């Protein structure tokens, strides 16, 4: 990946990043996931943040597609509790 041609559009846990990757690739947008390797003992940290990169020419399109994409991250528990009141 040539970093000059790609731009980071998000950072999330690997399971979510893989869903986003599949979604954007289905829309014809190349996606690169970058994760720093972190090892603790002999186990990898599963929910290490992953950076999502797309070509600079596709950033606007990718962000528009993801605008209504439910990643389950929009609200935290406190915000949901306030709405219930």
mmCIF file of the C-alpha atoms, coordinates in Angstrom:
data_MODEL
# 
_entry.id   MODEL 
# 
loop_
_atom_site.group_PDB 
_atom_site.id 
_atom_site.type_symbol 
_atom_site.label_atom_id 
_atom_site.label_alt_id 
_atom_site.label_comp_id 
_atom_site.label_asym_id 
_atom_site.label_entity_id 
_atom_site.label_seq_id 
_atom_site.pdbx_PDB_ins_code 
_atom_site.Cartn_x 
_atom_site.Cartn_y 
_atom_site.Cartn_z 
_atom_site.occupancy 
_atom_site.B_iso_or_equiv 
_atom_site.pdbx_formal_charge 
_atom_site.auth_seq_id 
_atom_site.auth_comp_id 
_atom_site.auth_asym_id 
_atom_site.auth_atom_id 
_atom_site.pdbx_PDB_model_num 
ATOM 1  C CA . UNK A 1 1  ? 0.000   0.000   0.000  1.00 0.00 ? 1  UNK A CA 1 
ATOM 2  C CA . UNK A 1 2  ? 1.359   3.380   -0.972 1.00 0.00 ? 2  UNK A CA 1 
ATOM 3  C CA . UNK A 1 3  ? 0.442   5.612   1.981  1.00 0.00 ? 3  UNK A CA 1 
ATOM 4  C CA . UNK A 1 4  ? 0.473   8.677   -0.254 1.00 0.00 ? 4  UNK A CA 1 
ATOM 5  C CA . UNK A 1 5  ? -2.416  7.250   -2.279 1.00 0.00 ? 5  UNK A CA 1 
ATOM 6  C CA . UNK A 1 6  ? -4.503  6.041   0.669  1.00 0.00 ? 6  UNK A CA 1 
ATOM 7  C CA . UNK A 1 7  ? -6.169  7.914   3.505  1.00 0.00 ? 7  UNK A CA 1 
ATOM 8  C CA . UNK A 1 8  ? -7.394  6.708   6.875  1.00 0.00 ? 8  UNK A CA 1 
ATOM 9  C CA . UNK A 1 9  ? -11.168 6.999   7.213  1.00 0.00 ? 9  UNK A CA 1 
ATOM 10 C CA . UNK A 1 10 ? -11.812 5.151   10.474 1.00 0.00 ? 10 UNK A CA 1 
ATOM 11 C CA . UNK A 1 11 ? -10.389 3.233   13.406 1.00 0.00 ? 11 UNK A CA 1 
ATOM 12 C CA . UNK A 1 12 ? -12.332 0.413   15.032 1.00 0.00 ? 12 UNK A CA 1 
ATOM 13 C CA . UNK A 1 13 ? -12.066 -3.106  16.405 1.00 0.00 ? 13 UNK A CA 1 
ATOM 14 C CA . UNK A 1 14 ? -11.143 -5.866  13.933 1.00 0.00 ? 14 UNK A CA 1 
ATOM 15 C CA . UNK A 1 15 ? -14.592 -7.522  13.659 1.00 0.00 ? 15 UNK A CA 1 
ATOM 16 C CA . UNK A 1 16 ? -16.201 -4.201  12.726 1.00 0.00 ? 16 UNK A CA 1 
ATOM 17 C CA . UNK A 1 17 ? -13.332 -3.306  10.395 1.00 0.00 ? 17 UNK A CA 1 
ATOM 18 C CA . UNK A 1 18 ? -13.770 -6.570  8.508  1.00 0.00 ? 18 UNK A CA 1 
ATOM 19 C CA . UNK A 1 19 ? -17.484 -5.878  8.018  1.00 0.00 ? 19 UNK A CA 1 
ATOM 20 C CA . UNK A 1 20 ? -16.699 -2.365  6.759  1.00 0.00 ? 20 UNK A CA 1 
ATOM 21 C CA . UNK A 1 21 ? -14.025 -3.791  4.467  1.00 0.00 ? 21 UNK A CA 1 
ATOM 22 C CA . UNK A 1 22 ? -16.475 -6.279  2.927  1.00 0.00 ? 22 UNK A CA 1 
ATOM 23 C CA . UNK A 1 23 ? -19.158 -3.618  2.546  1.00 0.00 ? 23 UNK A CA 1 
ATOM 24 C CA . UNK A 1 24 ? -16.891 -1.090  0.842  1.00 0.00 ? 24 UNK A CA 1 
ATOM 25 C CA . UNK A 1 25 ? -15.270 -3.698  -1.398 1.00 0.00 ? 25 UNK A CA 1 
ATOM 26 C CA . UNK A 1 26 ? -18.767 -4.789  -2.507 1.00 0.00 ? 26 UNK A CA 1 
ATOM 27 C CA . UNK A 1 27 ? -19.262 -1.155  -3.548 1.00 0.00 ? 27 UNK A CA 1 
ATOM 28 C CA . UNK A 1 28 ? -16.049 -1.259  -5.601 1.00 0.00 ? 28 UNK A CA 1 
ATOM 29 C CA . UNK A 1 29 ? -13.776 0.545   -3.125 1.00 0.00 ? 29 UNK A CA 1 
ATOM 30 C CA . UNK A 1 30 ? -10.380 -0.959  -2.311 1.00 0.00 ? 30 UNK A CA 1 
ATOM 31 C CA . UNK A 1 31 ? -9.777  -1.202  1.450  1.00 0.00 ? 31 UNK A CA 1 
ATOM 32 C CA . UNK A 1 32 ? -6.594  -1.749  3.431  1.00 0.00 ? 32 UNK A CA 1 
ATOM 33 C CA . UNK A 1 33 ? -6.741  -2.667  7.122  1.00 0.00 ? 33 UNK A CA 1 
ATOM 34 C CA . UNK A 1 34 ? -3.706  -1.771  9.206  1.00 0.00 ? 34 UNK A CA 1 
ATOM 35 C CA . UNK A 1 35 ? -3.188  -3.162  12.694 1.00 0.00 ? 35 UNK A CA 1 
ATOM 36 C CA . UNK A 1 36 ? -0.143  -2.957  14.873 1.00 0.00 ? 36 UNK A CA 1 
ATOM 37 C CA . UNK A 1 37 ? 0.854   -6.378  16.091 1.00 0.00 ? 37 UNK A CA 1 
ATOM 38 C CA . UNK A 1 38 ? 0.499   -6.572  19.823 1.00 0.00 ? 38 UNK A CA 1 
ATOM 39 C CA . UNK A 1 39 ? 1.246   -9.772  21.627 1.00 0.00 ? 39 UNK A CA 1 
ATOM 40 C CA . UNK A 1 40 ? 0.702   -10.481 25.291 1.00 0.00 ? 40 UNK A CA 1 
ATOM 41 C CA . UNK A 1 41 ? 2.259   -13.785 26.271 1.00 0.00 ? 41 UNK A CA 1 
ATOM 42 C CA . UNK A 1 42 ? 1.359   -16.098 23.420 1.00 0.00 ? 42 UNK A CA 1 
ATOM 43 C CA . UNK A 1 43 ? -2.082  -14.603 22.759 1.00 0.00 ? 43 UNK A CA 1 
ATOM 44 C CA . UNK A 1 44 ? -2.920  -11.814 20.335 1.00 0.00 ? 44 UNK A CA 1 
ATOM 45 C CA . UNK A 1 45 ? -5.197  -9.069  21.557 1.00 0.00 ? 45 UNK A CA 1 
ATOM 46 C CA . UNK A 1 46 ? -8.336  -9.689  19.512 1.00 0.00 ? 46 UNK A CA 1 
ATOM 47 C CA . UNK A 1 47 ? -9.876  -6.257  19.827 1.00 0.00 ? 47 UNK A CA 1 
ATOM 48 C CA . UNK A 1 48 ? -6.814  -4.191  19.031 1.00 0.00 ? 48 UNK A CA 1 
ATOM 49 C CA . UNK A 1 49 ? -7.820  -1.058  17.073 1.00 0.00 ? 49 UNK A CA 1 
ATOM 50 C CA . UNK A 1 50 ? -7.566  -1.438  13.311 1.00 0.00 ? 50 UNK A CA 1 
ATOM 51 C CA . UNK A 1 51 ? -7.157  1.521   10.960 1.00 0.00 ? 51 UNK A CA 1 
ATOM 52 C CA . UNK A 1 52 ? -9.272  1.498   7.793  1.00 0.00 ? 52 UNK A CA 1 
ATOM 53 C CA . UNK A 1 53 ? -7.674  3.065   4.705  1.00 0.00 ? 53 UNK A CA 1 
ATOM 54 C CA . UNK A 1 54 ? -9.172  3.709   1.258  1.00 0.00 ? 54 UNK A CA 1 
ATOM 55 C CA . UNK A 1 55 ? -7.724  5.332   -1.875 1.00 0.00 ? 55 UNK A CA 1 
ATOM 56 C CA . UNK A 1 56 ? -7.696  9.135   -1.601 1.00 0.00 ? 56 UNK A CA 1 
ATOM 57 C CA . UNK A 1 57 ? -9.866  9.336   -4.705 1.00 0.00 ? 57 UNK A CA 1 
ATOM 58 C CA . UNK A 1 58 ? -12.576 7.251   -2.967 1.00 0.00 ? 58 UNK A CA 1 
ATOM 59 C CA . UNK A 1 59 ? -12.585 8.871   0.500  1.00 0.00 ? 59 UNK A CA 1 
ATOM 60 C CA . UNK A 1 60 ? -15.701 10.981  -0.057 1.00 0.00 ? 60 UNK A CA 1 
ATOM 61 C CA . UNK A 1 61 ? -17.643 8.060   -1.560 1.00 0.00 ? 61 UNK A CA 1 
ATOM 62 C CA . UNK A 1 62 ? -16.578 5.711   1.267  1.00 0.00 ? 62 UNK A CA 1 
ATOM 63 C CA . UNK A 1 63 ? -17.554 8.187   3.983  1.00 0.00 ? 63 UNK A CA 1 
ATOM 64 C CA . UNK A 1 64 ? -20.938 8.780   2.344  1.00 0.00 ? 64 UNK A CA 1 
ATOM 65 C CA . UNK A 1 65 ? -21.586 5.036   2.179  1.00 0.00 ? 65 UNK A CA 1 
ATOM 66 C CA . UNK A 1 66 ? -20.593 4.598   5.818  1.00 0.00 ? 66 UNK A CA 1 
ATOM 67 C CA . UNK A 1 67 ? -22.650 7.594   7.003  1.00 0.00 ? 67 UNK A CA 1 
ATOM 68 C CA . UNK A 1 68 ? -25.760 5.449   7.447  1.00 0.00 ? 68 UNK A CA 1 
ATOM 69 C CA . UNK A 1 69 ? -23.884 2.226   8.120  1.00 0.00 ? 69 UNK A CA 1 
ATOM 70 C CA . UNK A 1 70 ? -24.744 0.929   11.602 1.00 0.00 ? 70 UNK A CA 1 
ATOM 71 C CA . UNK A 1 71 ? -21.481 -0.051  13.272 1.00 0.00 ? 71 UNK A CA 1 
ATOM 72 C CA . UNK A 1 72 ? -23.096 -0.237  16.689 1.00 0.00 ? 72 UNK A CA 1 
ATOM 73 C CA . UNK A 1 73 ? -20.746 2.503   17.844 1.00 0.00 ? 73 UNK A CA 1 
ATOM 74 C CA . UNK A 1 74 ? -22.856 5.630   17.428 1.00 0.00 ? 74 UNK A CA 1 
ATOM 75 C CA . UNK A 1 75 ? -24.208 5.663   20.985 1.00 0.00 ? 75 UNK A CA 1 
ATOM 76 C CA . UNK A 1 76 ? -22.780 4.569   24.268 1.00 0.00 ? 76 UNK A CA 1 
ATOM 77 C CA . UNK A 1 77 ? -24.874 3.217   27.151 1.00 0.00 ? 77 UNK A CA 1 
ATOM 78 C CA . UNK A 1 78 ? -25.179 6.626   28.848 1.00 0.00 ? 78 UNK A CA 1 
ATOM 79 C CA . UNK A 1 79 ? -26.681 8.225   25.739 1.00 0.00 ? 79 UNK A CA 1 
ATOM 80 C CA . UNK A 1 80 ? -29.196 5.401   25.344 1.00 0.00 ? 80 UNK A CA 1 
ATOM 81 C CA . UNK A 1 81 ? -30.251 5.724   28.992 1.00 0.00 ? 81 UNK A CA 1 
ATOM 82 C CA . UNK A 1 82 ? -30.861 9.457   28.559 1.00 0.00 ? 82 UNK A CA 1 
ATOM 83 C CA . UNK A 1 83 ? -33.144 8.800   25.569 1.00 0.00 ? 83 UNK A CA 1 
ATOM 84 C CA . UNK A 1 84 ? -35.198 6.288   27.552 1.00 0.00 ? 84 UNK A CA 1 
ATOM 85 C CA . UNK A 1 85 ? -36.051 8.899   30.198 1.00 0.00 ? 85 UNK A CA 1 
# 
